[in-house]
Amino acid sequence: MRKVRKNYSPQEKLTILRRHLLDKVPAGRLCDQLQLQPKIFYGWLKRLFDNGAAALGRTPTAGKPADNRQSRIGVLDEGQLGARESREAEQKWMISLTQGLYSSKEIRRAIGDTLSEESIGKLLACVCNEPLKYRNRAVAVLSYHRHIRVGHVASFLGVTHSSVDSYLRMFAQHACRFLLPFTRDYCKAKDKAYRDAVFEILHAPPSTYGINRTTWRQQDIHSVVCFRQGCAN
């Protein structure tokens, strides 16, 4: 059955935009709740800003010269409008990022050379495949390197400013190692060299290393292995 598209009245559109602008409800969340396409939502927002000057204007008194302050306010409004449109573009970019619509090359064009190809690949894979906890971390890092303000990123993800700061700090210190789900690429138990060394120690005469094999512990074997490798224990 074909889905019937809902037609919103001007008052309903204004109510939805007010929730976003004044109540700070993320645009993505509103679109999900209302089953509204982001393109339509941002179209409403643009028309609101384009026509807002007429609603805020004041008809000058007859015979009274125009106030110079009005021209200054006009310049200010244009600057604020540019900032708002920029923020909406940032949110749209983050929505597309969470939907997995960007490739590594597109991310590279957006953020420049601030991250390595390996890090971008791991972060994108996390966005597409991992639980929300780790996906938020990856989105925060990629968005920050696109020069999106931390406050905007936190508002979009529905987390605190300090949480985003923590993600960025972890990434700066450890890259993807502790920020994303940990996968062990190397295991000593599967390393043939370590296994052979341990078996050799276990089958050597007790006097060889000065350890009683009936009472020794795992840390004693570790000490012997380190000694044989020239490590200082």
Residue pairs with C-beta under 8 A, 6 or more apart in sequence:
8 16
13 44
14 48
16 30
16 34
16 36
16 41
16 44
17 44
17 45
17 48
19 25
19 30
20 26
20 27
20 30
20 45
24 155
26 91
26 155
26 156
26 158
27 38
27 41
27 42
27 88
27 91
27 92
27 95
28 38
28 91
28 94
28 95
28 98
28 156
29 158
30 36
30 41
31 37
31 38
31 41
38 92
38 95
42 88
42 92
45 88
46 85
49 81
49 84
49 85
53 74
53 77
60 66
60 67
87 152
90 143
90 146
90 148
90 152
91 152
91 156
93 110
93 143
93 146
93 148
94 139
94 143
94 148
94 153
94 156
96 102
97 127
97 139
97 142
97 143
98 127
98 135
98 139
100 124
100 127
100 128
102 110
102 124
103 124
104 117
104 120
104 121
104 124
107 120
107 124
107 142
108 117
108 120
110 146
111 120
111 142
111 145
111 146
114 145
115 123
115 142
115 145
119 175
119 176
120 142
122 176
122 180
123 138
123 141
123 142
123 176
123 180
124 138
124 142
126 134
126 135
126 137
126 138
126 176
126 180
126 181
127 135
127 138
127 139
127 142
130 138
130 180
130 181
134 179
134 180
134 181
136 157
136 159
136 167
137 167
137 170
137 171
137 179
137 180
138 179
138 180
139 153
139 157
140 153
140 157
140 164
140 167
140 168
141 167
141 168
141 171
141 179
143 152
143 153
143 156
144 150
144 153
144 164
144 168
150 161
150 164
150 165
150 168
151 161
153 164
154 160
154 161
154 163
154 164
157 164
167 179
170 178
170 179
171 179
188 194
189 195
194 225
197 225
197 228
198 221
198 225
201 209
201 221
201 224
201 225
202 213
202 221
206 212
206 213
209 224
211 220
211 224
223 233
226 232
226 233
227 233
